[in-house]
Amino acid sequence: MRAVRYHEYGGVGTLVVEQVPEPRPGPGEIRVRVAAASVNPVDWKVRSGAVREVLPVELPAIPGRDAVGVVDETGAGVQGVSIGDRVFGLGGVTGATAELAVLSAWAPAPTGWTDEEAAGAGLASVTAMGGLKALGPLRGRTLLVEGAAGGVGSAAVEIAVARGATVIGTAGERNHEFLASLGAVPTTYGAGLAERLTALAPDGVDLALDTAASGSLAELVAIVGEPARVSTIADHAGAHRLGVHLANAENDSALLAEAGELGRQGRYTPRVERTYPLERTAEAHTYGERGHTRGKIVIRV
């Protein structure tokens, strides 16, 4: 099969498209014929070697953690899915940017989602839901999402709105119209945030989710009043220092099914900013590493 691989840690120049052995699903896993795979910040963090102490990989490695495709093989003990089913989901830290990929968590892909949208749903939705679940019930509460225009942030906005929250999202001004389309009240991040929120939410902000790791955690705690009302999916050091919730992405089929159900209801649609063919994966990584992506970057396989 064709896949993107890197044979050593380094920059985007290490990425090559080549023929590689086909993976096989183990117990509790499935293999899909990939239609599209997502690009996430963890991909270049792992590829560069920056996180090798906590997320080591066996080289050569195939980047990518989530994908959408049609099931073509199932491992021992797998139930509830059949050959030919279209599913989206998550595999290991690597392995998705290829013609065939093994998934350990999956759910049916809504028929209303394109392959690009379904590819962008896996990691973003489970990460967003993990951060939101840590904050408790959302209905009737005002939630601030820091970094709301990114892949996880935009998912969190739509999911929180679907659960009855009033959402205020921070982003650069060029993304304010985008945030409004998701159902959020947009505002800019950075200096003066507390004052802007006072004007936007006179009764106060109840909860905050940080997806940006921009150094704002202490301010978010001050805005909502206590660490228990703040969660982050990105700022590990700040979370431990301040005592806020730290949510890590989990390969959880139940969360994926929940995201898929919201998709079927038309209440959550992964937003895709750019799509690249497999041969241009290096360009996709280059664009993503610049930051400020609106929604998701996806590789068509």
Backbone as numpy.savetxt, mean C-alpha at the origin, in Angstrom:
# Nx Ny Nz CAx CAy CAz Cx Cy Cz
10.03 -18.47 -17.42 9.19 -17.27 -17.42 10.06 -16.02 -17.42
9.48 -14.89 -17.84 10.19 -13.62 -17.78 9.94 -12.96 -16.43
10.97 -12.32 -15.92 10.84 -11.61 -14.65 11.88 -10.50 -14.60
11.63 -9.55 -13.72 12.64 -8.54 -13.40 13.44 -9.06 -12.21
14.77 -8.95 -12.29 15.59 -9.38 -11.15 16.75 -8.41 -10.94
17.29 -8.47 -9.72 18.58 -7.82 -9.44 19.48 -8.84 -8.78
20.75 -8.85 -9.21 21.70 -9.86 -8.75 22.58 -9.36 -7.61
22.48 -8.06 -7.33 23.23 -7.47 -6.23 22.44 -6.27 -5.71
22.69 -5.90 -4.47 22.06 -4.71 -3.93 22.58 -3.47 -4.65
21.70 -2.50 -4.86 22.16 -1.28 -5.51 21.01 -0.47 -6.07
21.34 0.41 -7.02 20.37 1.31 -7.62 19.55 0.64 -8.71
18.78 1.46 -9.45 17.90 0.92 -10.48 18.68 0.25 -11.60
19.97 0.58 -11.75 20.78 -0.04 -12.78 20.99 -1.52 -12.57
20.67 -2.02 -11.38 20.82 -3.46 -11.12 19.65 -4.27 -11.67
18.56 -3.60 -12.06 17.35 -4.31 -12.51 17.49 -4.76 -13.96
17.23 -6.04 -14.20 17.28 -6.59 -15.55 16.06 -7.48 -15.77
15.62 -7.57 -17.03 14.55 -8.49 -17.40 15.20 -9.73 -18.00
14.86 -10.90 -17.46 15.52 -12.12 -17.93 14.62 -13.33 -17.70
15.02 -14.45 -18.29 14.31 -15.72 -18.09 14.76 -16.32 -16.76
13.79 -16.73 -15.95 14.11 -17.29 -14.64 13.26 -18.54 -14.41
13.65 -19.40 -13.49 12.84 -20.59 -13.19 11.46 -20.22 -12.65
10.46 -21.03 -12.96 9.11 -20.78 -12.48 9.01 -21.12 -10.99
8.34 -20.27 -10.21 8.15 -20.59 -8.78 7.04 -21.62 -8.61
7.05 -22.34 -7.51 6.00 -23.30 -7.21 5.38 -22.95 -5.86
4.07 -23.05 -5.75 3.43 -22.73 -4.47 3.64 -23.82 -3.43
3.88 -23.41 -2.21 4.00 -24.34 -1.11 2.65 -24.53 -0.44
2.60 -25.25 0.66 1.35 -25.44 1.40 0.72 -24.10 1.76
-0.58 -23.98 1.50 -1.30 -22.75 1.84 -1.05 -21.60 0.90
-0.39 -21.85 -0.22 -0.08 -20.80 -1.19 -0.74 -21.09 -2.54
-0.83 -20.06 -3.37 -1.31 -20.23 -4.74 -0.31 -19.57 -5.69
-0.37 -19.98 -6.94 0.43 -19.31 -7.97 -0.51 -18.66 -8.96
-0.19 -17.44 -9.35 -1.02 -16.73 -10.33 -0.19 -16.38 -11.55
-0.90 -16.36 -12.69 -0.32 -15.82 -13.91 -0.56 -14.31 -13.85
0.49 -13.56 -13.62 0.38 -12.16 -13.25 -0.07 -11.29 -14.43
-1.09 -10.47 -14.19 -1.51 -9.47 -15.17 -0.82 -8.13 -14.90
-0.67 -7.81 -13.61 -0.02 -6.56 -13.22 0.47 -6.69 -11.80
1.55 -5.97 -11.50 2.14 -5.98 -10.16 2.34 -4.54 -9.70
2.31 -4.35 -8.41 2.44 -3.02 -7.83 3.89 -2.67 -7.54
4.18 -1.39 -7.49 5.49 -0.89 -7.05 5.28 -0.17 -5.73
6.08 -0.53 -4.72 5.95 0.05 -3.39 7.30 0.51 -2.87
7.32 1.47 -1.94 8.60 1.93 -1.39 9.47 0.81 -0.84
8.86 -0.25 -0.31 9.66 -1.35 0.23 10.49 -1.99 -0.87
10.04 -1.91 -2.11 10.77 -2.55 -3.21 12.17 -1.96 -3.37
12.26 -0.62 -3.38 13.60 -0.04 -3.56 14.39 0.00 -2.26
13.71 -0.01 -1.14 14.45 -0.12 0.13 15.14 -1.47 0.24
14.43 -2.53 -0.17 15.02 -3.87 -0.16 16.10 -3.97 -1.23
15.79 -3.52 -2.44 16.74 -3.62 -3.55 18.05 -2.89 -3.28
17.97 -1.76 -2.62 19.17 -0.96 -2.36 20.05 -1.57 -1.26
19.47 -2.45 -0.47 20.20 -3.00 0.67 20.04 -2.20 1.93
19.24 -1.13 1.88 19.10 -0.24 3.03 18.46 -0.93 4.23
17.66 -1.97 3.98 16.97 -2.64 5.09 17.40 -4.11 5.19
18.59 -4.41 4.70 19.01 -5.81 4.66 19.12 -6.44 6.04
19.32 -5.61 7.09 19.42 -6.17 8.44 18.08 -6.69 8.94
16.99 -6.09 8.49 15.67 -6.52 8.95 14.90 -7.28 7.88
15.20 -7.02 6.60 14.52 -7.71 5.50 15.56 -8.25 4.51
16.33 -9.23 4.93 17.32 -9.79 4.01 16.63 -10.62 2.93
17.19 -10.63 1.73 16.63 -11.44 0.65 17.74 -12.28 0.03
17.33 -13.38 -0.56 18.28 -14.23 -1.27 18.45 -13.69 -2.69
19.68 -13.42 -3.08 19.95 -12.88 -4.41 20.28 -14.00 -5.39
19.90 -13.87 -6.67 19.16 -12.76 -7.25 17.70 -12.76 -6.78
17.10 -11.58 -6.75 15.74 -11.43 -6.24 14.86 -10.71 -7.25
13.59 -11.03 -7.22 12.57 -10.39 -8.07 11.83 -9.37 -7.21
11.83 -8.08 -7.57 11.12 -7.10 -6.74 9.60 -7.28 -6.82
8.93 -6.74 -5.83 7.47 -6.74 -5.87 6.84 -7.65 -4.84
5.84 -7.12 -4.15 5.18 -7.88 -3.09 3.72 -8.19 -3.40
3.05 -7.39 -4.25 1.64 -7.63 -4.50 1.33 -7.60 -6.00
0.27 -8.33 -6.37 -0.06 -8.50 -7.78 -1.51 -8.91 -7.94
-1.97 -8.88 -9.19 -3.26 -9.44 -9.56 -3.03 -10.42 -10.70
-3.80 -11.49 -10.72 -3.65 -12.45 -11.79 -4.66 -13.56 -11.68
-4.53 -14.52 -12.59 -5.43 -15.67 -12.64 -4.71 -16.87 -12.01
-5.39 -17.55 -11.11 -4.80 -18.69 -10.42 -4.51 -19.81 -11.42
-3.27 -20.32 -11.41 -2.95 -21.44 -12.31 -2.41 -22.66 -11.57
-2.17 -22.53 -10.26 -1.73 -23.68 -9.47 -1.98 -23.38 -8.00
-2.35 -24.40 -7.24 -2.58 -24.22 -5.81 -1.71 -25.21 -5.02
-1.30 -24.77 -3.85 -0.50 -25.62 -2.98 -1.36 -26.50 -2.10
-0.72 -27.37 -1.35 -1.44 -28.29 -0.47 -2.27 -27.54 0.56
-3.48 -28.01 0.77 -4.33 -27.46 1.81 -5.10 -26.21 1.43
-4.93 -25.72 0.21 -5.63 -24.49 -0.20 -7.08 -24.81 -0.52
-7.98 -24.03 0.03 -9.41 -24.20 -0.23 -10.04 -22.86 -0.59
-11.20 -22.91 -1.21 -11.95 -21.71 -1.49 -11.51 -20.92 -2.69
-10.59 -21.45 -3.48 -10.14 -20.78 -4.69 -9.89 -21.85 -5.74
-10.17 -21.53 -7.00 -10.05 -22.51 -8.07 -9.14 -22.01 -9.18
-8.59 -22.94 -9.94 -7.81 -22.58 -11.11 -8.68 -21.72 -12.02
-8.13 -20.61 -12.49 -8.87 -19.70 -13.36 -9.50 -18.51 -12.65
-9.53 -18.54 -11.31 -10.08 -17.40 -10.56 -9.15 -16.19 -10.67
-9.73 -15.02 -10.79 -8.96 -13.77 -10.81 -8.87 -13.24 -9.38
-7.66 -13.14 -8.86 -7.47 -12.72 -7.48 -6.39 -11.63 -7.40
-6.43 -10.87 -6.31 -5.34 -9.94 -6.01 -4.81 -10.31 -4.64
-3.53 -10.02 -4.41 -3.01 -10.39 -3.11 -1.54 -10.15 -2.95
-0.99 -10.81 -1.92 0.37 -10.55 -1.46 1.18 -11.82 -1.39
2.46 -11.71 -1.72 3.39 -12.81 -1.55 4.43 -12.44 -0.52
5.67 -12.83 -0.79 6.75 -12.46 0.11 7.22 -11.05 -0.13
8.31 -10.68 0.48 8.87 -9.34 0.29 9.28 -9.13 -1.16
9.59 -10.22 -1.86 9.97 -10.17 -3.27 9.15 -11.19 -4.06
9.22 -11.09 -5.40 8.66 -12.14 -6.24 7.53 -11.80 -7.17
6.94 -10.59 -7.09 5.71 -10.31 -7.82 5.91 -9.79 -9.24
7.05 -9.16 -9.54 7.21 -8.52 -10.85 7.73 -9.56 -11.85
6.82 -10.47 -12.22 7.17 -11.61 -13.05 5.91 -12.15 -13.70
6.09 -13.03 -14.67 4.93 -13.61 -15.34 4.15 -14.56 -14.44
4.83 -15.15 -13.47 4.18 -16.03 -12.49 4.64 -15.61 -11.10
3.72 -15.59 -10.14 4.08 -15.20 -8.78 3.31 -16.04 -7.78
3.92 -16.31 -6.64 3.28 -17.07 -5.57 2.72 -16.10 -4.54
1.46 -16.31 -4.16 0.79 -15.47 -3.16 0.45 -16.31 -1.93
0.58 -15.69 -0.77 0.22 -16.36 0.48 -1.04 -15.78 1.10
-1.51 -14.66 0.57 -2.78 -14.06 1.00 -3.45 -13.49 -0.24
-4.76 -13.69 -0.38 -5.42 -13.25 -1.60 -6.93 -13.13 -1.36
-7.60 -12.50 -2.32 -9.05 -12.38 -2.30 -9.51 -12.19 -3.74
-10.78 -12.50 -4.03 -11.28 -12.28 -5.39 -11.17 -10.80 -5.78
-10.72 -10.55 -6.99 -10.62 -9.18 -7.47 -11.98 -8.71 -7.97
-12.48 -7.59 -7.50 -13.77 -7.08 -7.97 -13.78 -6.91 -9.49
-14.89 -7.27 -10.12 -14.98 -7.14 -11.57 -14.90 -5.69 -12.01
-15.25 -4.77 -11.13 -15.20 -3.36 -11.47 -13.82 -2.76 -11.45
-12.84 -3.47 -10.91 -11.47 -2.99 -10.89 -10.73 -3.45 -12.13
-9.99 -2.57 -12.76 -9.09 -2.97 -13.82 -7.94 -3.77 -13.21
-7.16 -4.41 -14.07 -5.99 -5.12 -13.55 -5.03 -4.17 -12.85
-4.87 -2.96 -13.40 -3.97 -2.00 -12.77 -4.46 -1.61 -11.39
-5.76 -1.37 -11.26 -6.32 -1.00 -9.96 -6.18 -2.14 -8.96
-6.49 -3.35 -9.40 -6.40 -4.51 -8.50 -4.97 -4.76 -8.07
-4.01 -4.52 -8.99 -2.60 -4.70 -8.62 -2.19 -3.73 -7.53
-2.78 -2.54 -7.54 -2.42 -1.52 -6.56 -3.11 -1.65 -5.22
-3.97 -2.65 -5.08 -4.79 -2.73 -3.88 -4.16 -3.51 -2.73
-3.33 -4.51 -3.04 -2.92 -5.44 -2.01 -2.22 -4.82 -0.82
-1.01 -4.37 -1.01 -0.23 -3.85 0.11 -0.83 -2.55 0.64
-1.32 -1.69 -0.25 -1.88 -0.41 0.19 -3.08 -0.62 1.10
-3.97 -1.53 0.73 -5.19 -1.69 1.52 -4.93 -2.33 2.87
-4.08 -3.40 2.92 -3.85 -4.02 4.23 -3.05 -3.10 5.14
-2.17 -2.29 4.57 -1.42 -1.34 5.39 -2.33 -0.26 5.94
-3.17 0.29 5.06 -4.12 1.32 5.50 -5.06 0.78 6.56
-5.60 -0.41 6.34 -6.54 -0.99 7.30 -5.87 -1.29 8.63
-4.62 -1.74 8.60 -3.92 -1.96 9.85 -3.77 -0.69 10.65
-3.43 0.40 9.97 -3.30 1.69 10.65 -4.62 2.20 11.18
-5.70 1.98 10.42 -7.02 2.46 10.85 -7.59 1.62 11.98
-7.43 0.31 11.90 -7.98 -0.58 12.94 -7.39 -0.27 14.31
-6.13 0.16 14.33 -5.48 0.49 15.60 -6.16 1.67 16.29
-6.91 2.45 15.53 -7.54 3.66 16.08 -8.96 3.43 16.57
-9.50 2.24 16.34 -10.84 1.95 16.83 -11.93 2.41 15.88
-13.17 2.49 16.36 -14.31 2.86 15.50 -14.10 4.24 14.86
-14.51 4.36 13.61 -14.31 5.60 12.87 -15.59 6.40 12.66
-16.72 5.72 12.70 -17.97 6.41 12.39 -18.21 7.60 13.31
-18.48 8.74 12.69 -18.77 9.95 13.45 -17.55 10.67 13.99
-16.37 10.21 13.66 -15.15 10.82 14.18 -14.41 11.55 13.05
-13.59 12.49 13.45 -12.79 13.25 12.49 -11.37 12.71 12.50
-10.93 12.28 11.34 -9.63 11.64 11.18 -8.72 12.49 10.30
-7.50 12.68 10.76 -6.48 13.35 9.95 -5.57 12.28 9.35
-5.39 12.30 8.02 -4.46 11.39 7.35 -3.29 12.22 6.84
-2.12 11.98 7.41 -0.90 12.69 7.01 -0.27 11.93 5.85
-0.06 12.63 4.72 0.44 11.98 3.52 -0.68 11.28 2.78
-1.80 11.98 2.58 -3.03 11.34 2.11 -3.06 11.05 0.61
-2.14 11.59 -0.16 -2.20 11.39 -1.60 -1.42 10.18 -2.09
-0.61 9.57 -1.23 0.19 8.42 -1.63 -0.65 7.15 -1.74
0.01 6.03 -2.02 -0.71 4.77 -2.20 -1.48 4.35 -0.96
-0.82 4.34 0.19 -1.49 3.96 1.44 -2.42 5.06 1.91
-1.97 6.30 1.81 -2.80 7.42 2.26 -4.11 7.51 1.52
-4.08 7.39 0.20 -5.31 7.49 -0.58 -6.25 6.32 -0.28
-5.67 5.13 -0.06 -6.51 3.99 0.34 -7.16 4.25 1.69
-6.37 4.78 2.63 -6.90 5.06 3.96 -8.04 6.08 3.92
-7.90 7.09 3.06 -8.95 8.10 2.95 -10.26 7.45 2.53
-10.24 6.70 1.44 -11.48 6.11 0.93 -12.08 5.10 1.91
-11.23 4.29 2.51 -11.72 3.27 3.45 -12.32 3.94 4.69
-11.67 5.00 5.19 -12.18 5.70 6.37 -13.49 6.41 6.06
-13.59 7.02 4.89 -14.85 7.66 4.49 -15.96 6.62 4.40
-15.64 5.45 3.83 -16.63 4.37 3.73 -17.09 3.91 5.10
-16.24 4.06 6.10 -16.59 3.63 7.46 -17.21 4.77 8.29
-17.51 5.87 7.65 -18.27 6.92 8.32 -17.47 8.02 8.96
-16.17 8.10 8.68 -15.35 9.16 9.26 -15.40 10.41 8.40
-15.21 11.55 9.05 -14.90 12.79 8.35 -13.39 12.85 8.24
-12.86 12.93 7.02 -11.42 12.82 6.81 -10.83 14.13 6.32
-9.77 14.55 6.98 -8.94 15.66 6.53 -7.61 15.06 6.08
-7.17 15.39 4.89 -5.94 14.81 4.37 -4.91 15.87 4.04
-3.65 15.61 4.38 -2.59 16.54 4.04 -1.88 16.09 2.77
-1.55 17.07 1.94 -0.81 16.82 0.70 -0.38 18.16 0.14
0.54 18.13 -0.82 0.89 19.35 -1.54 -0.31 19.88 -2.30
-0.29 21.17 -2.58 -1.46 21.80 -3.19 -1.85 21.17 -4.52
-0.87 20.64 -5.27 -1.21 20.04 -6.56 -2.11 18.82 -6.41
-2.15 18.23 -5.20 -2.97 17.05 -4.97 -4.27 17.32 -4.22
-4.59 18.58 -4.00 -5.79 18.88 -3.22 -7.07 18.48 -3.95
-7.12 18.70 -5.24 -8.30 18.30 -6.00 -8.45 16.77 -5.98
-7.33 16.08 -6.06 -7.33 14.62 -5.97 -7.89 14.16 -4.64
-7.45 14.76 -3.53 -7.96 14.38 -2.21 -9.46 14.64 -2.10
-9.90 15.75 -2.64 -11.34 16.05 -2.61 -12.14 14.99 -3.35
-11.57 14.48 -4.46 -12.26 13.44 -5.23 -12.38 12.14 -4.45
-11.50 11.94 -3.47 -11.55 10.75 -2.63 -12.52 10.90 -1.47
-12.97 12.12 -1.22 -13.88 12.37 -0.12 -13.27 13.06 1.07
-12.01 13.51 0.93 -11.32 14.17 2.04 -11.39 15.69 1.91
-11.26 16.34 3.04 -11.05 17.79 3.06 -9.54 18.01 2.99
-9.03 18.64 1.93 -7.58 18.75 1.78 -6.99 19.95 2.53
-5.77 19.77 2.98 -4.99 20.87 3.52 -3.52 20.57 3.30
-2.68 21.58 3.44 -1.25 21.36 3.25 -0.62 20.86 4.54
0.51 20.19 4.40 1.25 19.69 5.55 2.27 20.73 5.98
2.98 20.46 7.07 4.06 21.35 7.49 3.63 22.40 8.48
4.46 23.44 8.61 4.27 24.49 9.62 2.86 25.07 9.56
2.27 25.27 10.73 0.94 25.86 10.82 -0.20 24.87 10.68
0.10 23.56 10.68 -0.96 22.56 10.49 -2.03 22.66 11.56
-1.63 22.82 12.81 -2.60 22.88 13.90 -3.57 24.04 13.70
-3.05 25.18 13.28 -3.91 26.35 13.05 -4.87 26.11 11.89
-4.40 25.48 10.83 -5.28 25.19 9.69 -6.38 24.21 10.09
-6.04 23.25 10.93 -7.03 22.27 11.37 -8.09 22.90 12.27
-7.69 23.89 13.04 -8.66 24.58 13.88 -9.75 25.22 13.04
-9.34 25.74 11.90 -10.32 26.35 11.00 -11.18 25.30 10.29
-10.56 24.17 9.92 -11.27 23.14 9.18 -12.14 22.26 10.07
-11.71 22.08 11.32 -12.44 21.22 12.26 -12.57 21.93 13.60
-13.50 22.87 13.71 -13.63 23.67 14.95 -13.87 22.82 16.20
-14.47 21.63 16.02 -14.73 20.76 17.17 -13.56 19.84 17.48
-12.48 19.98 16.72 -11.28 19.22 16.99 -11.12 17.99 16.10
-9.91 17.47 16.08 -9.59 16.25 15.34 -9.47 15.11 16.36
-10.17 14.01 16.11 -10.22 12.90 17.06 -9.05 11.94 16.93
-8.65 11.67 15.66 -7.69 10.61 15.39 -6.73 11.04 14.28
-5.56 10.42 14.24 -4.60 10.75 13.18 -3.87 9.49 12.73
-3.71 9.37 11.42 -2.94 8.29 10.82 -1.81 8.90 10.01
-0.58 8.52 10.35 0.60 9.01 9.64 1.06 7.97 8.63
1.09 8.34 7.36 1.60 7.44 6.32 2.87 7.98 5.69
3.36 9.11 6.19 4.44 9.81 5.49 5.80 9.76 6.18
5.83 9.53 7.48 7.09 9.56 8.24 7.85 10.84 7.98
7.15 11.96 8.04 7.76 13.26 7.76 8.27 13.96 9.01
8.21 13.27 10.15 8.66 13.87 11.40 7.58 14.61 12.15
6.32 14.38 11.77 5.22 15.16 12.36 4.52 14.44 13.51
5.00 13.27 13.91 4.25 12.48 14.90 4.00 13.24 16.19
4.99 13.93 16.71 4.80 14.67 17.97 3.71 15.71 17.81
3.66 16.38 16.67 2.62 17.38 16.42 1.25 16.70 16.31
1.18 15.54 15.69 -0.09 14.83 15.58 -0.62 14.45 16.95
0.27 14.01 17.84 -0.14 13.67 19.21 -0.70 14.91 19.90
-0.04 16.03 19.72 -0.51 17.27 20.33 -1.87 17.67 19.77
-2.08 17.46 18.48 -3.33 17.86 17.85 -4.51 17.03 18.35
-4.33 15.71 18.48 -5.45 14.85 18.88 -5.52 14.66 20.40
-4.44 14.95 21.11 -4.50 14.96 22.57 -3.81 13.83 23.30
-3.58 12.69 22.64 -2.90 11.59 23.32 -2.37 10.59 22.30
-1.27 9.88 22.64 -0.66 8.95 21.69 -1.58 7.82 21.24
-2.51 7.40 22.09 -3.40 6.29 21.76 -4.32 6.61 20.59
-4.42 7.88 20.24 -5.29 8.28 19.13 -4.52 8.49 17.83
-3.27 8.09 17.83 -2.41 8.25 16.65 -1.82 6.91 16.26
-1.79 6.62 14.96 -1.08 5.45 14.47 -0.20 5.85 13.30
0.86 5.09 13.10 1.75 5.34 11.97 2.08 4.02 11.30
2.24 4.07 9.98 2.65 2.87 9.26 4.08 3.03 8.75
4.71 4.16 9.10 5.99 4.48 8.47 7.09 4.91 9.44
6.75 5.54 10.54 7.76 6.12 11.43 7.98 5.21 12.64
8.81 4.19 12.46 9.03 3.21 13.53 9.70 3.84 14.74
10.74 4.63 14.52 11.46 5.24 15.63 10.57 6.19 16.41
9.81 7.01 15.69 8.91 7.96 16.34 7.82 7.27 17.13
7.32 6.17 16.60 6.26 5.43 17.29 6.74 4.90 18.63
7.94 4.32 18.65 8.48 3.80 19.91 8.78 4.92 20.90
9.25 6.04 20.38 9.61 7.15 21.26 8.38 7.79 21.90
7.30 7.91 21.12 6.13 8.65 21.57 5.01 7.76 22.09
5.09 6.46 21.83 4.06 5.56 22.32 2.81 5.50 21.47
2.91 5.87 20.20 1.74 5.78 19.32 1.68 4.38 18.73
0.54 4.04 18.13 0.36 2.74 17.52 1.26 2.61 16.28
1.93 1.48 16.14 2.72 1.19 14.94 2.07 0.00 14.24
1.60 0.23 13.02 0.92 -0.81 12.27 1.83 -1.32 11.15
2.06 -2.62 11.12 2.85 -3.24 10.07 1.93 -3.98 9.11
2.28 -3.96 7.83 1.48 -4.66 6.82 1.55 -6.16 7.06
0.40 -6.82 7.02 0.34 -8.26 7.22 -0.31 -8.91 6.01
0.17 -10.09 5.67 -0.45 -10.86 4.59 -1.73 -11.51 5.14
-2.79 -10.75 5.10 -4.05 -11.12 5.76 -5.16 -11.20 4.71
-5.60 -12.41 4.39 -6.64 -12.59 3.39 -7.96 -11.95 3.81
-8.22 -11.90 5.11 -9.47 -11.29 5.58 -9.49 -9.79 5.29
-8.36 -9.12 5.48 -8.29 -7.70 5.16 -8.43 -7.47 3.66
-7.80 -8.33 2.87 -7.93 -8.22 1.41 -9.38 -8.40 0.98
-10.07 -9.37 1.58 -11.47 -9.61 1.25 -12.33 -8.39 1.62
-11.99 -7.76 2.74 -12.72 -6.56 3.17 -12.52 -5.43 2.16
-11.28 -5.26 1.69 -11.01 -4.25 0.68 -11.73 -4.56 -0.62
-11.72 -5.84 -1.00 -12.41 -6.24 -2.21 -13.91 -6.00 -2.13
-14.50 -6.23 -0.97 -15.94 -6.00 -0.80 -16.25 -4.50 -0.94
-15.40 -3.65 -0.35 -15.60 -2.20 -0.55 -15.48 -1.85 -2.03
-14.58 -2.53 -2.74 -14.45 -2.32 -4.18 -15.72 -2.71 -4.92
-16.29 -3.84 -4.56 -17.53 -4.28 -5.22 -18.67 -3.32 -4.95
-18.64 -2.68 -3.78 -19.68 -1.71 -3.43 -19.42 -0.35 -4.08
-18.29 -0.19 -4.74 -17.95 1.08 -5.35 -17.48 2.13 -4.36
-17.03 1.68 -3.18 -16.63 2.62 -2.12 -15.12 2.73 -1.97
-14.38 1.88 -2.69 -12.92 1.95 -2.68 -12.39 1.51 -4.03
-11.66 2.40 -4.67 -11.02 2.09 -5.95 -9.57 2.53 -5.87
-8.62 1.60 -5.91 -7.21 2.00 -5.88 -6.89 2.98 -7.00
-6.19 4.04 -6.67 -5.88 5.07 -7.65 -4.48 4.85 -8.21
-4.38 4.81 -9.53 -3.12 4.52 -10.21 -2.66 5.75 -10.97
-1.48 6.25 -10.61 -0.95 7.44 -11.29 -0.24 7.07 -12.58
0.60 6.02 -12.54 1.40 5.66 -13.70 1.47 4.14 -13.86
1.50 3.71 -15.12 1.64 2.30 -15.45 2.81 2.13 -16.41
3.62 1.12 -16.17 4.79 0.84 -17.01 4.77 -0.62 -17.46
5.31 -0.92 -18.65 5.48 -2.32 -19.02 6.63 -2.94 -18.23
6.67 -4.26 -18.23 7.70 -4.98 -17.47 9.11 -4.51 -17.81
9.33 -4.25 -19.10 10.67 -3.86 -19.55 11.12 -2.51 -19.00
10.18 -1.71 -18.48 10.53 -0.38 -17.99 10.38 -0.29 -16.47
10.55 -1.42 -15.79 10.44 -1.43 -14.33 11.45 -0.49 -13.68
12.65 -0.39 -14.26 13.65 0.53 -13.69 13.14 1.96 -13.70
12.44 2.35 -14.77 11.87 3.71 -14.82 10.80 3.88 -13.75
10.02 2.83 -13.52 8.98 2.90 -12.49 9.60 3.10 -11.11
10.68 2.37 -10.82 11.37 2.53 -9.54 11.97 3.93 -9.43
12.55 4.41 -10.51 13.14 5.75 -10.50 12.09 6.81 -10.16
10.94 6.69 -10.81 9.87 7.66 -10.55 9.38 7.56 -9.11
9.20 6.34 -8.63 8.71 6.16 -7.27 9.66 6.68 -6.22
10.95 6.50 -6.44 11.95 6.92 -5.46 12.01 8.44 -5.31
11.50 9.17 -6.28 11.49 10.64 -6.17 10.49 11.12 -5.13
9.54 10.26 -4.77 8.52 10.63 -3.79 7.39 11.40 -4.42
6.38 11.69 -3.62 5.23 12.51 -4.04 4.39 11.82 -5.10
4.38 10.48 -5.12 3.50 9.76 -6.04 2.06 9.94 -5.62
1.20 10.15 -6.60 -0.24 10.28 -6.35 -0.87 8.91 -6.57
-1.24 8.25 -5.50 -1.78 6.90 -5.64 -0.66 5.90 -5.88
-0.85 5.02 -6.85 0.05 3.88 -7.06 0.78 3.93 -8.40
1.91 3.23 -8.43 2.63 2.93 -9.65 2.49 1.43 -9.90
2.20 1.06 -11.15 1.89 -0.33 -11.45 2.69 -0.80 -12.67
3.10 -2.06 -12.64 3.80 -2.69 -13.77 2.84 -3.64 -14.47
2.62 -3.44 -15.77 1.83 -4.36 -16.57 2.72 -5.51 -17.01
2.29 -6.72 -16.74 3.06 -7.90 -17.13 2.44 -8.58 -18.34
